[in-house]
Amino acid sequence: MSGGAIPRLVIAAPSSGAGKTTVATGLMAAFAEAGLVVSPHKVGPDYIDPGYHSLATGRPGRNLDAYLCGPGRIAPLFLHGAAGADLALVEGVMGLFDGASGMGELSSTAQVAKLLRAPVVLVVDASSQSRSVAALVHGFASWDPQVRLAGVILNKVGSDRHEELLREAMESSGVPVLGALRRDGRAGTPSRHLGLVPVAERRAEAVESVAELAARVRKGCDLEALLALARTVPELPDAPWDPAAELSVAEGVTAPQRPLIAVAGGPAFTFSYAEHAELLAAAGAEVAAFDPLRDEQLPPGTRGLVIGGGFPEMYAPDLSANAPLRAAVAALAASGAPVSAECAGLLYLSRSLDGKPMCGVLPAESRMTERLTLGYREAVALRDNALAAAGTRVRGHEFHRTVLEPGAGAGPAWGLTHPERRVEGFVSGGVHASYLHVHWAAEPSLAGRLVASAARGAVARSSA
């Protein structure tokens, strides 16, 4: 089997809340427990579901977002992530045909399925219907002839009789039923203001949840039929995404030495795309993880810092209590070393979060609110900085219930151009801090520029 013919399925649903994550994660775990090497993927920008996928498969959960990375990168990124796998499972986002607002099918599960030439298995919430399920599935199967809706998994089935009625109705639809799962809250995953609670915050319980999901899927789904369906895919003509090749044309990627870039992790900072660390390494950096909740110092020799998103508001007292690390971060920023901070990282660099002292790198205060800020954004770098050259255009997304006052510094990080126009974030010295989440695979020069800046700083210090 060639690399482009990796067996694959897209797990979709008519709408959010039907049980895509439950079914997709259970399938990943069940196939992995059966001895297959399973590659997990998620449509859209979400960071949390891939954490459960990773737990189920033992491989990094990877995102496929055509808005953030462009449709042309979807198959290459998929092939990169799925290299060496026996099976790839792709969890969809929202409803099958729902994409970026006002942009047609862009970033929808349907678009990704077409780009991957993958069959779609539709997860249907059957809890309040019987015969109507056939009409629902027929509509989804016929809406776009280029989308191959090849099977259905009935979720939240109430009883043996309910399942019998559903299967009878589906016989006339032409779409086979590949599974039926009963209503069961035991394997649920807890949620809060931004969705599921990340794996890193409840690992022991998450392991139990994933094991229970696998057991439910084994009992209720025809794994042999699903695997056979996944093996009917054609070969993809694309070459796998290669971070080193991407960086060969990016600005400033030749580092005279390997500067150490510290990347924040742990329960408070769980939002990161796997490709970011790969790009940093390909650009010449040594990448070291640290946990701001536990580690009192940055990794020895740190020359640059990446602080991604997460839930610092849930850990503000503990983050604040780690005064030695806050001082180390502030000192690194004051030295001019490159610091890239997104969303949670932005809050961590502020003076305070919900009244608790943070690193004090930025002249701003942050706090939780009831208002959700959510959506895709287009932005441009307004001036040269450690992360982006002036004029660099990116697509990103915002996802938070916090506010920062002020929301931008004298040197803003980005000028947002769509869907609204405003400036946002902070650029000061080597610091680039913003609410905007950006997928660096779409703009590899960001990683290259950060590493080059760290390397120049390391050379300057060694020659001083």
C-alpha positions as CSV (number, residue, x, y, z in Angstrom):
1,M,0.0,0.0,0.0
2,S,1.4,3.4,-1.0
3,G,1.4,6.3,1.4
4,G,-1.3,8.1,-0.5
5,A,-3.7,5.2,-0.2
6,I,-3.9,5.2,3.6
7,P,-7.2,3.7,4.6
8,R,-9.4,6.6,5.9
9,L,-12.8,7.6,7.1
10,V,-14.4,11.0,8.0
11,I,-16.8,10.9,11.0
12,A,-19.4,13.6,10.5
13,A,-22.9,14.5,11.8
14,P,-25.9,16.5,10.7
15,S,-25.2,19.0,13.5
16,S,-23.2,19.7,16.6
17,G,-24.2,17.6,19.6
18,A,-24.9,14.4,17.7
19,G,-22.0,12.6,19.3
20,K,-19.1,12.9,16.7
21,T,-16.4,13.2,19.4
22,T,-17.8,10.2,21.3
23,V,-18.0,8.0,18.2
24,A,-14.7,9.2,16.6
25,T,-12.7,8.8,19.8
26,G,-14.3,5.4,20.6
27,L,-13.5,4.2,17.1
28,M,-9.9,5.4,17.4
29,A,-9.4,3.7,20.7
30,A,-11.1,0.5,19.6
31,F,-9.0,0.1,16.4
32,A,-5.8,1.0,18.3
33,E,-6.6,-1.6,20.9
34,A,-7.1,-4.1,18.1
35,G,-3.5,-3.5,17.1
36,L,-3.8,-1.0,14.3
37,V,-1.7,2.1,14.1
38,V,-4.4,4.8,14.0
39,S,-3.7,8.4,12.9
40,P,-6.2,10.9,14.4
41,H,-7.3,14.1,12.8
42,K,-9.8,16.8,13.5
43,V,-11.5,19.2,11.0
44,G,-11.4,22.8,12.2
45,P,-9.3,24.8,14.6
46,D,-10.3,23.0,17.9
47,Y,-7.5,22.0,20.2
48,I,-9.4,20.0,22.8
49,D,-10.8,17.1,20.8
50,P,-7.3,16.2,19.4
51,G,-6.1,15.7,23.0
52,Y,-8.6,12.9,23.4
53,H,-7.7,11.5,20.0
54,S,-4.1,11.4,21.0
55,L,-4.9,9.6,24.2
56,A,-7.0,7.1,22.2
57,T,-4.3,6.4,19.6
58,G,-0.9,7.2,21.1
59,R,-0.2,9.6,18.2
60,P,-0.5,13.4,18.0
61,G,-4.0,14.6,17.2
62,R,-3.7,16.9,14.1
63,N,-6.0,19.5,12.8
64,L,-7.2,19.9,9.2
65,D,-8.5,23.5,8.7
66,A,-8.9,24.7,5.2
67,Y,-9.6,28.3,6.3
68,L,-6.4,28.5,8.4
69,C,-4.1,26.6,6.1
70,G,-5.8,26.7,2.7
71,P,-7.5,23.9,0.8
72,G,-4.2,23.0,-1.0
73,R,-2.5,22.0,2.3
74,I,-5.2,19.7,3.6
75,A,-4.1,16.5,1.8
76,P,-0.3,17.2,2.3
77,L,-0.9,17.8,6.1
78,F,-3.0,14.7,6.3
79,L,-0.4,12.6,4.6
80,H,2.3,14.0,6.8
81,G,0.4,13.2,10.0
82,A,-0.8,9.8,8.8
83,A,2.6,8.5,7.7
84,G,3.1,4.9,8.8
85,A,-0.6,4.5,9.9
86,D,-2.8,1.5,9.1
87,L,-5.9,3.7,9.4
88,A,-6.7,7.4,9.6
89,L,-9.9,8.7,11.2
90,V,-11.0,12.3,10.8
91,E,-13.5,13.8,13.2
92,G,-15.6,16.5,11.5
93,V,-16.7,19.8,12.8
94,M,-20.3,21.1,13.4
95,G,-22.7,19.8,10.7
96,L,-21.3,18.0,7.7
97,F,-21.8,21.0,5.4
98,D,-21.2,23.8,7.9
99,G,-18.1,25.9,7.2
100,A,-16.7,29.4,7.7
101,S,-19.5,31.9,8.0
102,G,-20.4,33.4,4.6
103,M,-17.8,31.4,2.7
104,G,-19.7,28.5,1.3
105,E,-18.2,25.1,2.0
106,L,-14.8,26.5,3.0
107,S,-13.4,24.7,6.1
108,S,-16.4,22.4,6.3
109,T,-16.2,18.7,7.0
110,A,-17.6,18.1,3.5
111,Q,-14.8,20.1,1.9
112,V,-12.2,18.2,3.8
113,A,-13.8,14.8,2.9
114,K,-13.7,15.8,-0.8
115,L,-10.1,17.0,-0.6
116,L,-9.1,13.7,1.1
117,R,-11.3,11.6,-1.2
118,A,-12.6,9.9,1.9
119,P,-15.9,8.2,2.6
120,V,-18.1,9.8,5.2
121,V,-19.8,8.0,8.1
122,L,-22.7,10.1,9.5
123,V,-23.3,10.0,13.2
124,V,-27.1,10.6,13.7
125,D,-28.7,11.5,17.0
126,A,-31.6,9.1,16.8
127,S,-33.0,9.9,20.3
128,S,-36.2,11.7,19.1
129,Q,-37.0,10.0,15.8
130,S,-37.6,6.6,14.1
131,R,-38.7,6.5,10.4
132,S,-37.6,10.1,9.9
133,V,-34.0,9.1,10.2
134,A,-34.2,7.8,6.6
135,A,-35.3,11.1,5.2
136,L,-32.6,12.9,7.1
137,V,-29.9,10.6,5.8
138,H,-31.3,10.7,2.3
139,G,-31.1,14.5,2.3
140,F,-27.5,14.5,3.5
141,A,-26.5,11.8,1.0
142,S,-28.0,13.6,-2.0
143,W,-27.1,17.2,-1.2
144,D,-23.6,17.1,-2.7
145,P,-22.9,14.2,-5.1
146,Q,-19.1,14.7,-4.6
147,V,-19.4,13.8,-0.9
148,R,-19.5,10.0,-0.5
149,L,-21.8,9.4,2.4
150,A,-21.1,5.7,2.8
151,G,-22.5,4.7,6.2
152,V,-24.4,5.7,9.3
153,I,-23.9,5.2,13.0
154,L,-27.1,5.6,15.0
155,N,-26.3,7.2,18.3
156,K,-28.4,7.6,21.5
157,V,-30.7,4.7,20.6
158,G,-33.2,4.1,23.3
159,S,-34.0,0.3,23.2
160,D,-34.0,-2.8,21.1
161,R,-37.3,-1.9,19.6
162,H,-36.1,1.6,18.8
163,E,-33.1,0.2,17.0
164,E,-35.3,-2.2,15.1
165,L,-37.5,0.7,13.8
166,L,-34.5,2.8,12.9
167,R,-32.8,-0.1,10.9
168,E,-36.1,-0.8,9.1
169,A,-36.4,2.8,8.1
170,M,-32.8,2.9,6.9
171,E,-33.2,-0.1,4.6
172,S,-34.9,2.2,2.0
173,S,-32.2,4.9,2.2
174,G,-29.5,3.0,0.3
175,V,-27.0,3.9,3.1
176,P,-25.9,1.0,5.3
177,V,-26.1,1.2,9.1
178,L,-22.6,0.5,10.4
179,G,-23.4,0.8,14.1
180,A,-25.9,1.6,16.8
181,L,-25.0,3.0,20.2
182,R,-27.3,3.2,23.2
183,R,-27.9,6.2,25.3
184,D,-25.2,6.1,28.0
185,G,-23.8,9.0,30.0
186,R,-21.1,7.0,31.8
187,A,-18.4,7.6,29.2
188,G,-19.2,11.3,28.9
189,T,-16.5,14.0,29.1
190,P,-17.1,17.0,31.2
191,S,-17.5,20.4,29.6
192,R,-17.2,24.1,30.6
193,H,-17.1,27.5,29.0
194,L,-15.0,26.6,26.0
195,G,-16.0,23.0,25.4
196,L,-14.7,19.8,26.8
197,V,-12.2,19.8,29.7
198,P,-8.7,19.1,28.2
199,V,-7.1,15.7,28.7
200,A,-4.2,17.3,30.5
201,E,-6.5,18.5,33.3
202,R,-8.1,15.1,34.0
203,R,-5.8,12.5,32.6
204,A,-6.7,9.6,34.9
205,E,-10.5,10.1,34.3
206,A,-9.9,10.7,30.6
207,V,-8.2,7.3,30.3
208,E,-11.2,5.7,31.8
209,S,-13.6,7.6,29.6
210,V,-11.7,6.7,26.4
211,A,-11.6,3.0,27.5
212,E,-15.4,3.0,28.1
213,L,-15.9,4.7,24.7
214,A,-13.9,1.9,23.0
215,A,-15.9,-0.7,24.7
216,R,-19.2,0.9,23.6
217,V,-18.0,1.2,20.0
218,R,-16.8,-2.5,19.9
219,K,-20.2,-3.6,21.2
220,G,-22.3,-1.4,18.9
221,C,-20.3,-0.9,15.7
222,D,-19.3,-3.2,12.9
223,L,-15.6,-2.6,13.0
224,E,-14.8,-5.0,10.2
225,A,-17.3,-3.2,7.9
226,L,-15.9,0.2,8.9
227,L,-12.3,-0.9,8.2
228,A,-13.3,-2.5,4.9
229,L,-15.0,0.8,3.9
230,A,-11.9,2.8,4.9
231,R,-9.8,0.6,2.6
232,T,-11.9,1.5,-0.5
233,V,-10.2,4.9,-0.9
234,P,-8.2,6.0,-3.9
235,E,-4.6,7.1,-3.7
236,L,-4.0,10.8,-3.0
237,P,-1.7,12.4,-5.6
238,D,-0.3,14.9,-3.2
239,A,3.1,14.8,-1.6
240,P,3.2,14.8,2.3
241,W,3.8,18.2,3.9
242,D,7.5,18.5,4.9
243,P,8.4,21.2,7.4
244,A,12.0,21.3,6.2
245,A,11.0,21.8,2.6
246,E,8.5,24.5,3.7
247,L,11.2,26.4,5.5
248,S,13.6,26.2,2.6
249,V,11.8,29.2,1.1
250,A,10.9,30.9,4.4
251,E,12.7,34.0,5.6
252,G,15.7,33.7,8.0
253,V,15.7,30.0,8.7
254,T,19.5,29.4,8.6
255,A,20.6,29.4,12.3
256,P,24.3,29.4,13.1
257,Q,23.6,27.3,16.1
258,R,20.6,25.5,17.6
259,P,18.9,27.9,20.0
260,L,16.7,26.4,22.6
261,I,13.1,27.4,22.3
262,A,11.0,26.7,25.4
263,V,7.3,25.8,24.7
264,A,4.8,26.2,27.6
265,G,2.6,23.1,28.3
266,G,0.9,21.4,31.2
267,P,-2.7,21.8,32.2
268,A,-2.8,25.6,31.8
269,F,-1.4,25.7,28.3
270,T,-2.8,22.8,26.2
271,F,-3.6,24.6,22.9
272,S,-0.9,24.0,20.3
273,Y,-0.7,22.5,16.9
274,A,1.7,19.6,16.5
275,E,3.2,21.2,13.4
276,H,4.5,24.2,15.4
277,A,7.1,22.2,17.3
278,E,8.0,20.4,14.1
279,L,8.6,23.7,12.3
280,L,10.7,25.1,15.1
281,A,12.9,22.0,15.0
282,A,13.1,22.1,11.2
283,A,14.2,25.7,11.4
284,G,17.1,24.7,13.6
285,A,15.8,25.0,17.1
286,E,16.1,22.7,20.0
287,V,12.6,22.5,21.4
288,A,12.0,22.0,25.2
289,A,8.7,21.8,26.9
290,F,8.0,23.2,30.4
291,D,5.0,23.5,32.7
292,P,4.4,27.0,34.2
293,L,2.4,25.4,37.0
294,R,5.3,23.3,38.2
295,D,8.6,24.5,36.9
296,E,10.2,27.4,38.7
297,Q,12.7,28.2,36.0
298,L,12.8,28.1,32.2
299,P,14.7,25.2,30.6
300,P,18.5,25.9,30.9
301,G,19.8,27.9,28.0
302,T,16.4,29.2,26.8
303,R,16.8,31.7,24.0
304,G,13.2,32.0,22.9
305,L,9.7,31.3,24.3
306,V,6.4,30.1,22.8
307,I,3.3,30.3,25.1
308,G,0.2,29.0,23.4
309,G,-3.4,29.0,24.4
310,G,-5.3,27.1,27.1
311,F,-7.1,27.9,30.3
312,P,-4.9,30.1,32.5
313,E,-8.1,31.5,34.1
314,M,-8.7,28.1,35.7
315,Y,-5.2,28.2,37.2
316,A,-4.6,31.9,37.9
317,P,-3.8,31.4,41.6
318,D,-1.3,28.7,40.9
319,L,0.3,30.5,38.0
320,S,0.6,33.6,40.1
321,A,2.1,31.6,43.0
322,N,5.0,30.5,40.9
323,A,6.8,33.8,41.3
324,P,10.2,32.5,40.3
325,L,9.0,31.4,36.9
326,R,7.1,34.7,36.4
327,A,10.3,36.6,37.1
328,A,12.3,34.3,34.7
329,V,9.8,35.0,31.9
330,A,9.9,38.7,32.5
331,A,13.7,38.7,32.5
332,L,13.8,36.8,29.2
333,A,11.4,39.2,27.6
334,A,13.4,42.2,28.9
335,S,16.5,40.8,27.4
336,G,15.0,41.1,23.9
337,A,14.7,37.4,23.3
338,P,11.8,36.4,21.0
339,V,8.6,35.6,22.8
340,S,5.5,34.4,20.9
341,A,2.3,34.4,23.0
342,E,-1.2,33.4,21.9
343,C,-4.4,34.0,23.9
344,A,-3.6,32.2,27.2
345,G,0.0,33.2,26.7
346,L,-1.1,36.8,26.2
347,L,-2.9,36.7,29.5
348,Y,0.1,35.2,31.2
349,L,2.3,38.0,30.1
350,S,-0.1,40.7,31.3
351,R,0.1,42.4,34.7
352,S,-2.7,40.5,36.2
353,L,-5.4,37.9,35.5
354,D,-8.6,38.2,37.6
355,G,-6.6,40.3,40.1
356,K,-3.8,37.7,40.4
357,P,-0.3,39.0,39.5
358,M,1.1,37.5,36.2
359,C,4.4,38.1,34.5
360,G,4.0,41.9,34.1
361,V,5.6,41.9,30.6
362,L,2.6,43.7,29.0
363,P,1.1,47.0,30.3
364,A,-2.4,45.5,30.5
365,E,-4.8,43.8,32.9
366,S,-6.9,40.7,32.0
367,R,-10.1,39.2,33.4
368,M,-12.8,36.6,32.7
369,T,-16.2,37.7,31.3
370,E,-19.4,36.1,30.3
371,R,-19.0,37.1,26.7
372,L,-17.6,34.5,24.2
373,T,-15.4,35.9,21.4
374,L,-15.3,33.3,18.7
375,G,-14.5,33.2,15.0
376,Y,-12.1,33.2,12.1
377,R,-10.1,36.4,11.5
378,E,-7.8,37.8,8.7
379,A,-4.9,39.9,9.8
380,V,-1.7,41.6,8.7
381,A,1.5,42.4,10.5
382,L,1.8,46.1,10.8
383,R,5.5,46.3,11.5
384,D,8.6,44.0,11.5
385,N,8.8,41.9,14.7
386,A,10.4,38.8,16.0
387,L,7.5,36.6,14.6
388,A,6.4,38.3,11.4
389,A,7.8,40.7,8.8
390,A,5.7,43.8,8.1
391,G,3.0,43.0,5.6
392,T,2.7,39.3,6.4
393,R,-0.9,38.2,6.0
394,V,-2.3,35.4,8.1
395,R,-5.6,33.8,8.8
396,G,-6.4,32.8,12.4
397,H,-9.1,32.4,15.0
398,E,-10.2,33.8,18.3
399,F,-11.7,31.7,21.0
400,H,-11.9,33.1,24.6
401,R,-14.1,34.5,27.3
402,T,-11.6,37.0,28.6
403,V,-10.8,40.6,27.9
404,L,-7.6,42.5,28.0
405,E,-7.5,46.2,28.9
406,P,-6.1,47.8,26.8
407,G,-6.6,45.4,23.9
408,A,-3.6,46.7,22.0
409,G,-0.3,48.4,22.7
410,A,1.4,51.3,21.1
411,G,2.9,48.7,18.7
412,P,0.0,46.3,17.9
413,A,0.7,42.7,17.0
414,W,-1.9,42.6,14.1
415,G,-4.2,44.8,12.2
416,L,-7.4,42.7,11.7
417,T,-8.9,43.1,8.2
418,H,-11.8,40.7,8.3
419,P,-14.6,40.4,9.5
420,E,-13.9,43.7,11.3
421,R,-11.1,46.3,11.2
422,R,-9.2,46.9,14.4
423,V,-5.7,46.6,15.8
424,E,-5.0,43.9,18.4
425,G,-2.2,42.6,20.6
426,F,1.3,43.8,21.5
427,V,4.7,44.1,19.9
428,S,7.5,45.3,22.2
429,G,11.1,44.3,21.8
430,G,11.1,40.6,21.0
431,V,7.6,40.1,22.4
432,H,4.7,39.3,20.0
433,A,1.5,38.7,22.0
434,S,-2.0,38.4,20.7
435,Y,-5.4,36.8,21.1
436,L,-5.1,35.4,17.6
437,H,-4.4,31.7,17.1
438,V,-2.4,31.1,13.9
439,H,-1.5,27.8,12.3
440,W,2.2,28.1,11.4
441,A,1.9,25.5,8.6
442,A,0.1,28.1,6.6
443,E,3.0,30.6,7.1
444,P,6.2,28.7,7.9
445,S,8.2,32.0,8.0
446,L,6.8,32.7,11.4
447,A,8.7,29.7,12.9
448,G,11.8,30.5,10.8
449,R,11.8,34.1,11.8
450,L,11.4,33.3,15.5
451,V,14.3,30.7,15.5
452,A,16.5,33.1,13.5
453,S,15.9,35.8,16.0
454,A,16.7,33.5,18.9
455,A,19.9,32.3,17.2
456,R,21.0,35.9,16.6
457,G,20.5,36.7,20.2
458,A,22.5,33.6,21.3
459,V,25.4,34.6,19.0
460,A,25.3,38.2,20.4
461,R,25.4,36.9,24.0
462,S,28.3,34.5,23.3
463,S,30.4,37.2,21.6
464,A,29.6,39.9,24.2
